[in-house]
Amino acid sequence: MLDRTMRAALSGPLDAAAAALDRPGITPDRLTVAGLVLALTSAGAAAAQWWVVAVVLWLLSRVADGLDGTLARRRRARGDGGESEAGGFLDIAADFIAYGAGVFGVAWGATAAFGIPWWPFLLVLLTYYVNGTAFLAFSSIAERTGRRIDDGRSLSFLGRIAEGTETIVVHTLWLLLPFWAGWIALVWGVFVGISAVQRVVVGYRLLR
């Protein structure tokens, strides 16, 4: 719901940061991998209940995730490599791994520290699974049938009420407030579930 607004608001700072990072040894794919490593380390820190470390690493991972595509587009604009299908695939795969690991890490840490039940986090993982299925299936079929949604991203993205921006905010929130992580997960799972239903319905209608 907020992705388009946030992308517009952050385009300037991200462009400036990408320009500073535009060096031969730094590639978009390496930024993607760095972001994934940071996200996985954040999940491990959350599982160990190192909440401040976890939230800092999580936010750094999302900065890297925002910079990889910006750097790729910068290089493509000047005809120097740039975006690739392989890079787009790596980016979306890294995002799914980062989000899933983040849920697992905070669930492990919060349940151990505060006695929070596991099921709200399992609900989030289930709704992530349905969302990912609808999102990727629609993108694949839309590409094959010439119905691509082009908003500057590698895949055809069906935007709904729960998108990347909201996911980053929620993952940050439950690392900042781990004692409320169960309630945050429950509310978030409902929102993501509604978004999943929307994607299935809208995707079906667009492909009819």
Secondary structure, 3 states (H helix, E strand, C coil): CCHHHHHHHHHHHHHHHHHHHCCCCCCHHHHHHHHHHHHHHHHHHHHCCCHHHHHHHHHHHHHHHHHHHHHHHHHHHCCCCCCCHHHHHHHHHHHHHHHHHHHHHHHHHHHHHHCCCCHHHHHHHHHHHHHHHHHHHHHHHHHHCCCCCCCCCCCCCCCCCCCHHHHHHHHHHHHHCHHHHHHHHHHHHHHHHHHHHHHHHHHHHHHC
